[in-house]
Amino acid sequence: MAIGPTLGTGLFIGSGQALAAGGPASLLGSYIFISVLIYCITTAVAEVATHLPSKHGTMLSHNYQYTSSHLGFSLGYLRWYSLAMLVPFEITNAMVNVGLWDPGLRVAVRVSIVTAVILGFNLLPERVFKRSESAFTAVKLVTIIGLMVISICFAAKIFPDSTMQGFQYWSEPGAMSEYLVNGHLGRLLGLLQCILCSTVSFIFSPELIVQRAEQKDAECASSILRVSSIDCVHLSSLYILSSLAITVACPSDEPLLTNNGIGSGLSPYIVGIRRSGIPVLPTIVTVLVFLSSVASGRSFLFTSSRILCSLAETGHGPRVFKLRNGYGVPYMAVMITALFSGFAFLSVAISSTVVFNLLMYFITTSGYISWLCSSIVYFHFRRTTAAQGFTPAIQARIQPYGVYVGIAICSLLVLANALLAIAPSWLVARNSIPVYVAMFVFLLLYFGHLLKSTIARKQQPLNMFRTQGRDDIREKRTSGLESQ
């Protein structure tokens, strides 16, 4: 699976909040719904990459080529800092997983150790780092598949001491939970909140899937769309089966899923395994989820730092970020990107469960913006090819209708995130703060670049006039000296 190295572990923790908000039916429906959205976006991005494969195409080049330089600039940096923010998110994920919910000095010590490990791996030679990816990817896949198998064993009553059997949690406490208000509206809000919490597992998957297919199969452009589609189906199938296993393992009314309503809590898998009463197994699963979080953090730091390096190499960023050492590591880009890990130290002042939510809503909002912009790039691509009088040889069957679906859903998700501010509970409304910050930062990049370009264009004639004036004076002085 191409997405394996950056396979996020939001599935383990974020799914707990989603389950608590919407119930088992809403959780399964959310993952199916998001999988359809991801497929629509992935095929659109892959179709553009198939037409013009490039090493930096999906993340950078296509944005500049098919849209304005302002959108290309803002989208390129959005993907850089958003993927960089996934590093402290995974570190916080690890802290929540081991139950370090209360702020304090011991949280700072553990965050420092995990951050140092992630940074240390990224300073290794690229050849060594990429070889280690296989081992860490295997850990994540084994963890996800192993937890699904354990859930099936619980449901089938293979463990005699387990109280779980079949889909009992679908009937008690119920298939759909009420969120904020009672009745059908509460169940609808629970489904919506379930979707918002579940998207963190898929965030930036289309871009990463196509980018890896593009880098691997750049010489055979026709395979990019096919490989991307297959990888997308694999990822979605894995997540949908995992969500189904979660609904069997843990009830939606378990307080530990949300740390008693404060924010994120324990993984539904860990809660279910604890309920089973099997010794040692909860510790093993906790360690595996912790290692998966560290593995994802190191991969996200690698990917985001390479985007910053690519921005510099393509002339869209300071040249200092393309400097590499003898082992091929862009050390300046890695060090600057690693500074985002400092957001994980917010857990020293406030609960790590709250920090998890703040980071999650910032990242998901940025991801929705990225998917919207990817759809815009696709439309401009189709318009460009139509204006040149030809139709792309390789097209996805679902397009362009899939892009219309993607734009509608992403717009609604951004709006739903933004409307969290009107929630009657401060614990819920507080999550709207990172949503507005994410939108403000993107708009600041876009209009800042637009303003800079406008000022540069206005100054260009004046600079040409000044240059011409200086040349005339220099010419007169030269002719005067010659006449003397």
RODO-2510 file (C-alpha; in nm, 4 decimals, decimal comma):
residues 484
     n   res          X          Y          Z
     1     m     0,0000     0,0000     0,0000
     2     a     0,1596     0,3270    -0,1138
     3     i    -0,0025     0,5250     0,1659
     4     g     0,1374     0,2891     0,4296
     5     p     0,4301     0,5022     0,5529
     6     t     0,1997     0,7959     0,6290
     7     l    -0,0962     0,5837     0,7417
     8     g    -0,2278     0,8040     1,0217
     9     t    -0,3288     0,6609     1,3588
    10     g    -0,6269     0,8911     1,4059
    11     l    -0,8233     0,5696     1,3544
    12     f    -0,7275     0,4511     1,7026
    13     i    -0,8144     0,7638     1,9026
    14     g    -1,0312     0,9825     1,6779
    15     s    -1,2688     0,6922     1,6165
    16     g    -1,3464     0,6850     1,9884
    17     q    -1,4918     1,0357     1,9854
    18     a    -1,6774     0,9576     1,6649
    19     l    -1,8284     0,6441     1,8172
    20     a    -1,9330     0,8322     2,1307
    21     a    -2,0937     1,1120     1,9289
    22     g    -2,2857     0,9093     1,6720
    23     g    -2,2986     0,5453     1,7770
    24     p    -2,1938     0,2324     1,5834
    25     a    -2,4218     0,2798     1,2816
    26     s    -2,3112     0,6416     1,2377
    27     l    -1,9442     0,5415     1,2684
    28     l    -1,9693     0,2766     0,9984
    29     g    -2,1762     0,5060     0,7769
    30     s    -1,9260     0,7890     0,8256
    31     y    -1,6314     0,5797     0,7085
    32     i    -1,8241     0,4617     0,4012
    33     f    -1,9315     0,8200     0,3253
    34     i    -1,5781     0,9583     0,3594
    35     s    -1,4368     0,6720     0,1517
    36     v    -1,6601     0,7762    -0,1392
    37     l    -1,5390     1,1355    -0,1005
    38     i    -1,1755     1,0248    -0,0921
    39     y    -1,2201     0,8196    -0,4089
    40     c    -1,3724     1,1187    -0,5906
    41     i    -1,0825     1,3466    -0,4936
    42     t    -0,8117     1,0854    -0,5531
    43     t    -0,9229     1,0044    -0,9081
    44     a    -0,9428     1,3748    -0,9940
    45     v    -0,5901     1,4431    -0,8658
    46     a    -0,4600     1,1262    -1,0323
    47     e    -0,6099     1,2220    -1,3700
    48     v    -0,4169     1,5499    -1,3659
    49     a    -0,0980     1,3700    -1,2605
    50     t    -0,1432     1,1097    -1,5369
    51     h    -0,1597     1,3822    -1,8001
    52     l     0,1595     1,5507    -1,6812
    53     p     0,3571     1,3435    -1,4273
    54     s     0,6184     1,5344    -1,2336
    55     k     0,8248     1,4780    -0,9218
    56     h     0,6586     1,7756    -0,7495
    57     g     0,3425     1,7735    -0,9603
    58     t     0,0657     1,6773    -0,7207
    59     m     0,1816     1,8885    -0,4295
    60     l     0,3225     2,1903    -0,6163
    61     s     0,3658     2,2097    -0,9934
    62     h     0,0094     2,1398    -1,1062
    63     n    -0,1261     2,4083    -0,8750
    64     y     0,0909     2,6732    -1,0403
    65     q     0,0416     2,5386    -1,3916
    66     y    -0,3367     2,5139    -1,3989
    67     t    -0,4373     2,7924    -1,1585
    68     s    -0,2985     3,1278    -1,0477
    69     s     0,0370     3,1696    -0,8787
    70     h    -0,1486     3,2998    -0,5719
    71     l    -0,3442     2,9774    -0,5270
    72     g    -0,0358     2,7702    -0,6073
    73     f     0,1646     2,9532    -0,3427
    74     s    -0,0986     2,9373    -0,0680
    75     l    -0,1884     2,5739    -0,1396
    76     g     0,1741     2,4613    -0,1466
    77     y     0,2468     2,6137     0,1927
    78     l    -0,0869     2,4942     0,3341
    79     r     0,0111     2,1369     0,2571
    80     w     0,3529     2,1910     0,4091
    81     y     0,2418     2,3302     0,7446
    82     s    -0,0656     2,1048     0,7676
    83     l     0,1393     1,7890     0,7218
    84     a     0,3901     1,9353     0,9675
    85     m     0,1063     1,9839     1,2190
    86     l     0,0344     1,6126     1,1921
    87     v     0,3645     1,5537     1,3741
    88     p     0,2515     1,7116     1,7062
    89     f    -0,0891     1,5532     1,6445
    90     e     0,0663     1,2063     1,6375
    91     i     0,2794     1,2881     1,9431
    92     t    -0,0340     1,3977     2,1295
    93     n    -0,2065     1,0847     2,0013
    94     a     0,0680     0,8819     2,1685
    95     m     0,0247     1,0711     2,4965
    96     v    -0,3528     1,0221     2,4978
    97     n    -0,3074     0,6537     2,4166
    98     v    -0,0979     0,5896     2,7301
    99     g    -0,3416     0,7841     2,9476
   100     l    -0,1318     1,0984     3,0008
   101     w    -0,4378     1,3241     3,0070
   102     d    -0,3461     1,5586     3,2920
   103     p    -0,0953     1,8394     3,2206
   104     g     0,2308     1,8315     3,4081
   105     l     0,6065     1,7837     3,3978
   106     r     0,5976     1,4137     3,3151
   107     v     0,4029     1,4941     2,9973
   108     a     0,6765     1,7396     2,8948
   109     v     0,9453     1,4756     2,9505
   110     r     0,7667     1,2140     2,7420
   111     v     0,6798     1,4590     2,4646
   112     s     1,0464     1,5633     2,4508
   113     i     1,1620     1,2028     2,4209
   114     v     0,9169     1,1198     2,1410
   115     t     1,0013     1,4439     1,9559
   116     a     1,3738     1,3684     1,9793
   117     v     1,3197     1,0173     1,8408
   118     i     1,1141     1,1475     1,5463
   119     l     1,3698     1,4189     1,4664
   120     g     1,6589     1,1748     1,5024
   121     f     1,5103     0,9389     1,2454
   122     n     1,4641     1,2256     0,9993
   123     l     1,8275     1,3281     1,0300
   124     l     1,9413     0,9826     0,9218
   125     p     2,0572     0,9365     0,5614
   126     e     1,7578     0,9158     0,3284
   127     r     1,8590     0,5659     0,2215
   128     v     1,8517     0,4435     0,5828
   129     f     1,5248     0,6231     0,6588
   130     k     1,3452     0,4731     0,3604
   131     r     1,4655     0,1243     0,4500
   132     s     1,3221     0,1631     0,8007
   133     e     0,9839     0,2672     0,6572
   134     s     0,8986    -0,0914     0,5701
   135     a     0,9408    -0,2069     0,9299
   136     f     0,7323     0,0773     1,0765
   137     t     0,4635     0,0376     0,8115
   138     a     0,4458    -0,3310     0,8976
   139     v     0,3958    -0,2417     1,2652
   140     k     0,0983    -0,0190     1,1796
   141     l    -0,0617    -0,2701     0,9451
   142     v    -0,0115    -0,5579     1,1898
   143     t    -0,1634    -0,3452     1,4668
   144     i    -0,4726    -0,2546     1,2637
   145     i    -0,5292    -0,6065     1,1285
   146     g    -0,4526    -0,7679     1,4641
   147     l    -0,7067    -0,5482     1,6423
   148     m    -0,9706    -0,6392     1,3852
   149     v    -0,9016    -1,0089     1,4397
   150     i    -0,9265    -0,9649     1,8181
   151     s    -1,2623    -0,7893     1,7796
   152     i    -1,3912    -1,0758     1,5660
   153     c    -1,2749    -1,3216     1,8315
   154     f    -1,4604    -1,1256     2,0986
   155     a    -1,7768    -1,1161     1,8919
   156     a    -1,7585    -1,4901     1,8158
   157     k    -1,7203    -1,5731     2,1868
   158     i    -1,3827    -1,7396     2,1270
   159     f    -1,2612    -1,5952     2,4594
   160     p    -1,4868    -1,7586     2,7206
   161     d    -1,4391    -1,4838     2,9799
   162     s    -1,5512    -1,2099     2,7421
   163     t    -1,8979    -1,0585     2,7851
   164     m    -1,9096    -0,9373     2,4224
   165     q    -2,1082    -1,1270     2,1635
   166     g    -2,1944    -1,0297     1,8084
   167     f    -2,3435    -0,6858     1,7491
   168     q    -2,4908    -0,6428     2,0964
   169     y    -2,3703    -0,2810     2,1197
   170     w    -2,5866    -0,1948     1,8181
   171     s    -2,8967    -0,2661     2,0255
   172     e    -2,7656    -0,1623     2,3660
   173     p    -2,6982     0,1327     2,4024
   174     g    -2,8226     0,1686     2,0416
   175     a    -2,7228     0,2008     1,6775
   176     m    -2,7286     0,5827     1,6709
   177     s    -2,6516     0,8205     1,9583
   178     e    -2,8021     1,1613     2,0245
   179     y    -2,5611     1,4557     2,0260
   180     l    -2,6243     1,7954     2,1932
   181     v    -3,0055     1,7654     2,1625
   182     n    -3,2601     1,4862     2,1885
   183     g    -3,4624     1,3171     1,9177
   184     h    -3,4024     1,2824     1,5444
   185     l    -3,2137     1,6130     1,5300
   186     g    -2,9754     1,4857     1,7961
   187     r    -2,9097     1,1691     1,5950
   188     l    -2,8505     1,3769     1,2818
   189     l    -2,6043     1,5992     1,4699
   190     g    -2,4393     1,2845     1,6046
   191     l    -2,3900     1,1564     1,2508
   192     l    -2,2451     1,4918     1,1408
   193     q    -2,0085     1,5076     1,4386
   194     c    -1,9104     1,1484     1,3689
   195     i    -1,8113     1,2448     1,0135
   196     l    -1,6113     1,5458     1,1345
   197     c    -1,4174     1,3331     1,3843
   198     s    -1,3610     1,0480     1,1381
   199     t    -1,2082     1,2517     0,8542
   200     v    -0,8801     1,2927     1,0429
   201     s    -0,8042     0,9289     0,9568
   202     f    -0,8283     1,0081     0,5824
   203     i    -0,6901     1,3621     0,5773
   204     f    -0,4475     1,4354     0,2891
   205     s    -0,4787     1,0726     0,1731
   206     p    -0,5661     1,1629    -0,1915
   207     e    -0,2644     1,3902    -0,2270
   208     l    -0,0254     1,1433    -0,0640
   209     i    -0,1589     0,8441    -0,2580
   210     v    -0,1182     1,0187    -0,5949
   211     q     0,2174     1,1718    -0,5030
   212     r     0,3644     0,8319    -0,4193
   213     a     0,2202     0,6776    -0,7367
   214     e     0,3590     0,9712    -0,9336
   215     q     0,7077     0,9340    -0,7887
   216     k     0,7060     0,5587    -0,8363
   217     d     0,5528     0,5416    -1,1856
   218     a     0,6537     0,8728    -1,3408
   219     e     0,8006     0,6911    -1,6419
   220     c     0,4718     0,5078    -1,7033
   221     a     0,2095     0,7806    -1,6756
   222     s    -0,0771     0,5503    -1,7726
   223     s    -0,0389     0,3517    -1,4501
   224     i    -0,0708     0,6479    -1,2120
   225     l    -0,4513     0,6603    -1,2220
   226     r    -0,4828     0,2827    -1,1944
   227     v    -0,2374     0,2516    -0,9047
   228     s    -0,3905     0,5474    -0,7206
   229     s    -0,7417     0,4059    -0,7548
   230     i    -0,6329     0,0651    -0,6258
   231     d    -0,4477     0,2140    -0,3295
   232     c    -0,7491     0,4297    -0,2480
   233     v    -0,9772     0,1247    -0,2472
   234     h    -0,7303    -0,0661    -0,0277
   235     l    -0,7101     0,2166     0,2244
   236     s    -1,0864     0,2662     0,2366
   237     s    -1,1512    -0,1063     0,2761
   238     l    -0,9043    -0,1250     0,5636
   239     y    -1,0681     0,1671     0,7427
   240     i    -1,4258     0,0500     0,6830
   241     l    -1,3477    -0,2964     0,8202
   242     s    -1,1715    -0,1357     1,1167
   243     s    -1,4728     0,0827     1,1920
   244     l    -1,6964    -0,2241     1,1813
   245     a    -1,4648    -0,4041     1,4241
   246     i    -1,4729    -0,1015     1,6570
   247     t    -1,8518    -0,1151     1,6781
   248     v    -1,8218    -0,4733     1,8025
   249     a    -1,5412    -0,4056     2,0505
   250     c    -1,6738    -0,1107     2,2504
   251     p    -2,0082     0,0501     2,3463
   252     s    -2,0704     0,4105     2,2441
   253     d    -2,1632     0,5216     2,5993
   254     e    -1,8232     0,4367     2,7483
   255     p    -1,6957     0,7522     2,9334
   256     l    -1,3294     0,6667     2,8665
   257     l    -1,3797     0,7292     2,4929
   258     t    -1,4055     1,1044     2,5574
   259     n    -1,2257     1,1327     2,8914
   260     n    -1,5653     1,1932     3,0554
   261     g    -1,6708     1,4436     2,7896
   262     i    -1,3571     1,6602     2,7973
   263     g    -1,2139     1,5616     2,4586
   264     s    -1,0443     1,2566     2,3124
   265     g    -0,9928     0,9478     2,5253
   266     l    -0,8765     0,5907     2,5025
   267     s    -0,8976     0,3903     2,1839
   268     p    -1,2185     0,1845     2,1510
   269     y    -0,9997    -0,1203     2,0971
   270     i    -0,8176    -0,0693     2,4274
   271     v    -1,1459    -0,0096     2,6104
   272     g    -1,2876    -0,3314     2,4664
   273     i    -0,9783    -0,5329     2,5508
   274     r    -0,9836    -0,4000     2,9074
   275     r    -1,3455    -0,5044     2,9369
   276     s    -1,2522    -0,8552     2,8280
   277     g    -1,0357    -0,9011     3,1358
   278     i    -0,7568    -1,0753     2,9436
   279     p    -0,4244    -1,0044     3,1205
   280     v    -0,1220    -0,8512     2,9419
   281     l    -0,3139    -0,7943     2,6152
   282     p    -0,4122    -0,4316     2,6987
   283     t    -0,0457    -0,3487     2,7604
   284     i     0,0635    -0,5069     2,4327
   285     v    -0,1997    -0,3171     2,2349
   286     t    -0,1123     0,0102     2,4089
   287     v     0,2541    -0,0336     2,3131
   288     l     0,1662    -0,1157     1,9513
   289     v    -0,0597     0,1899     1,9168
   290     f     0,2123     0,4052     2,0744
   291     l     0,4726     0,2767     1,8266
   292     s     0,2288     0,3341     1,5407
   293     s     0,1890     0,6975     1,6462
   294     v     0,5653     0,7485     1,6583
   295     a     0,6018     0,5811     1,3169
   296     s     0,3383     0,8076     1,1644
   297     g     0,4992     1,1151     1,3194
   298     r     0,8374     1,0385     1,1660
   299     s     0,6797     0,9804     0,8226
   300     f     0,4803     1,3038     0,8345
   301     l     0,7924     1,5005     0,9288
   302     f     0,9756     1,3433     0,6346
   303     t     0,6946     1,4218     0,3886
   304     s     0,6362     1,7800     0,5062
   305     s     1,0066     1,8677     0,5136
   306     r     1,0436     1,7411     0,1551
   307     i     0,7552     1,9626     0,0477
   308     l     0,9342     2,2643     0,1957
   309     c     1,2530     2,1558     0,0194
   310     s     1,0594     2,1201    -0,3071
   311     l     0,9169     2,4696    -0,2661
   312     a     1,2718     2,6018    -0,2427
   313     e     1,3974     2,3889    -0,5333
   314     t     1,1193     2,5121    -0,7620
   315     g     1,1860     2,8761    -0,6736
   316     h     0,8822     2,9272    -0,4502
   317     g     1,0668     2,9388    -0,1186
   318     p     1,3921     3,0587     0,0386
   319     r     1,6910     2,8847    -0,1163
   320     v     1,8279     2,7924     0,2249
   321     f     1,5652     2,5191     0,2555
   322     k     1,7058     2,3216    -0,0374
   323     l     2,0459     2,2782     0,1256
   324     r     2,1339     1,9124     0,1773
   325     n     2,4132     1,7454     0,3655
   326     g     2,6345     1,4686     0,2321
   327     y     2,3685     1,2069     0,3082
   328     g     2,1017     1,3812     0,0997
   329     v     1,9069     1,5170     0,3975
   330     p     1,7653     1,8720     0,3560
   331     y     1,8633     1,9492     0,7126
   332     m     1,7393     2,3096     0,7166
   333     a     1,3952     2,2077     0,5921
   334     v     1,3826     1,9248     0,8478
   335     m     1,4833     2,1512     1,1381
   336     i     1,2352     2,4266     1,0501
   337     t     0,9525     2,1784     0,9979
   338     a     1,0358     2,0026     1,3243
   339     l     0,9601     2,3266     1,5112
   340     f     0,5903     2,2517     1,4618
   341     s     0,6381     1,9674     1,7089
   342     g     0,6379     2,2349     1,9767
   343     f     0,2575     2,2424     1,9611
   344     a     0,2616     1,9052     2,1353
   345     f     0,3979     2,0837     2,4441
   346     l     0,0589     2,2495     2,4868
   347     s    -0,0183     1,9320     2,6806
   348     v     0,2032     2,0695     2,9585
   349     a    -0,0489     2,3500     3,0228
   350     i    -0,3824     2,1919     2,9231
   351     s    -0,5110     1,8371     2,8992
   352     s    -0,3707     1,6334     2,6113
   353     t    -0,7284     1,5298     2,5256
   354     v    -0,8101     1,8961     2,4601
   355     v    -0,4889     1,9499     2,2614
   356     f    -0,5788     1,6482     2,0480
   357     n    -0,9086     1,8092     1,9493
   358     l    -0,7566     2,1518     1,8818
   359     l    -0,4967     2,0019     1,6494
   360     m    -0,7506     1,7703     1,4869
   361     y    -0,9911     2,0489     1,3885
   362     f    -0,7083     2,2648     1,2508
   363     i    -0,5759     1,9766     1,0412
   364     t    -0,9141     1,8599     0,9108
   365     t    -1,0170     2,2128     0,8110
   366     s    -0,6894     2,2575     0,6239
   367     g    -0,7486     1,9208     0,4586
   368     y    -1,0949     2,0236     0,3385
   369     i    -0,9428     2,3395     0,1888
   370     s    -0,6770     2,1306     0,0146
   371     w    -0,9439     1,9019    -0,1331
   372     l    -1,1474     2,2009    -0,2526
   373     c    -0,8406     2,3487    -0,4197
   374     s    -0,7562     2,0116    -0,5769
   375     s    -1,1032     2,0162    -0,7329
   376     i    -1,0399     2,3681    -0,8641
   377     v    -0,7102     2,2512    -1,0157
   378     y    -0,8966     1,9657    -1,1869
   379     f    -1,1545     2,2004    -1,3407
   380     h    -0,8828     2,4321    -1,4694
   381     f    -0,6993     2,1297    -1,6082
   382     r    -1,0084     2,0141    -1,8005
   383     r    -1,0693     2,3683    -1,9231
   384     t    -0,7076     2,3979    -2,0423
   385     t    -0,7139     2,0708    -2,2310
   386     a    -1,0499     2,1597    -2,3893
   387     a    -0,9163     2,4996    -2,4987
   388     q    -0,6204     2,3257    -2,6641
   389     g    -0,8600     2,1093    -2,8599
   390     f    -0,7992     1,7607    -2,7215
   391     t    -0,9381     1,5247    -2,4604
   392     p    -0,7046     1,3510    -2,2101
   393     a    -0,6392     0,9938    -2,3199
   394     i    -0,6817     0,8531    -1,9688
   395     q    -0,9842     0,9583    -1,7674
   396     a    -1,1554     0,8295    -1,4554
   397     r    -1,5072     0,7045    -1,5219
   398     i    -1,6444     0,8885    -1,2198
   399     q    -1,5156     1,2256    -1,3365
   400     p    -1,6086     1,5064    -1,3694
   401     y    -1,9166     1,4192    -1,1604
   402     g    -1,6997     1,3036    -0,8717
   403     v    -1,5443     1,6488    -0,8423
   404     y    -1,8885     1,8087    -0,8127
   405     v    -1,9624     1,5706    -0,5270
   406     g    -1,6267     1,6492    -0,3673
   407     i    -1,6779     2,0256    -0,3850
   408     a    -2,0273     2,0030    -0,2349
   409     i    -1,9246     1,7742     0,0509
   410     c    -1,6022     1,9610     0,1367
   411     s    -1,7857     2,2938     0,1386
   412     l    -2,0473     2,1532     0,3751
   413     l    -1,7793     2,0065     0,6026
   414     v    -1,5952     2,3391     0,6260
   415     l    -1,9252     2,5105     0,7046
   416     a    -2,0127     2,2478     0,9667
   417     n    -1,6737     2,2922     1,1335
   418     a    -1,7158     2,6695     1,1369
   419     l    -2,0650     2,6489     1,2905
   420     l    -1,9308     2,4714     1,5975
   421     a    -1,9079     2,8162     1,7553
   422     i    -2,2853     2,8265     1,8058
   423     a    -2,2933     2,5007     2,0034
   424     p    -2,4481     2,5429     2,3499
   425     s    -2,1517     2,3683     2,5154
   426     w    -1,8224     2,5561     2,5541
   427     l    -1,6352     2,2255     2,5305
   428     v    -1,7759     2,1873     2,1777
   429     a    -1,7647     2,5535     2,0718
   430     r    -1,3971     2,5756     2,1777
   431     n    -1,3077     2,3480     1,8848
   432     s    -1,4178     2,6188     1,6395
   433     i    -1,1129     2,8307     1,7311
   434     p    -0,8614     2,6218     1,5299
   435     v    -1,1154     2,6040     1,2457
   436     y    -1,1160     2,9815     1,2025
   437     v    -0,7377     2,9961     1,2509
   438     a    -0,6902     2,7439     0,9670
   439     m    -0,9123     2,9428     0,7308
   440     f    -0,7466     3,2727     0,8288
   441     v    -0,3929     3,1407     0,7678
   442     f    -0,4834     3,0143     0,4204
   443     l    -0,6569     3,3399     0,3246
   444     l    -0,3627     3,5369     0,4621
   445     l    -0,1236     3,3422     0,2394
   446     y    -0,3454     3,3860    -0,0660
   447     f    -0,4203     3,7566    -0,0342
   448     g    -0,0707     3,8316     0,0960
   449     h     0,0800     3,6826    -0,2188
   450     l    -0,1800     3,8632    -0,4312
   451     l    -0,0955     4,1962    -0,2670
   452     k     0,2770     4,1393    -0,3086
   453     s     0,2323     4,0560    -0,6783
   454     t     0,0147     4,3646    -0,7321
   455     i     0,2703     4,5949    -0,5692
   456     a     0,5509     4,4344    -0,7729
   457     r     0,3615     4,4932    -1,0994
   458     k     0,2962     4,8573    -1,0136
   459     q     0,6614     4,9155    -0,9264
   460     q     0,7902     4,7484    -1,2412
   461     p     0,7256     5,0430    -1,4806
   462     l     0,8736     5,2832    -1,2254
   463     n     1,1827     5,0676    -1,1862
   464     m     1,2178     5,0466    -1,5641
   465     f     1,1913     5,4264    -1,5866
   466     r     1,4547     5,4682    -1,3160
   467     t     1,6828     5,2173    -1,4839
   468     q     1,6387     5,3890    -1,8208
   469     g     1,7108     5,7281    -1,6604
   470     r     2,0291     5,5979    -1,5036
   471     d     2,1348     5,4487    -1,8371
   472     d     2,0744     5,7857    -2,0152
   473     i     2,2814     5,9733    -1,7585
   474     r     2,5588     5,7149    -1,7814
   475     e     2,5517     5,7407    -2,1617
   476     k     2,5753     6,1218    -2,1524
   477     r     2,8679     6,1057    -1,9124
   478     t     3,0425     5,8545    -2,1347
   479     s     2,9879     6,0650    -2,4505
   480     g     3,1132     6,3774    -2,2668
   481     l     3,4340     6,2082    -2,1649
   482     e     3,4905     6,0836    -2,5175
   483     s     3,4484     6,4358    -2,6609
   484     q     3,7046     6,5747    -2,4166
***
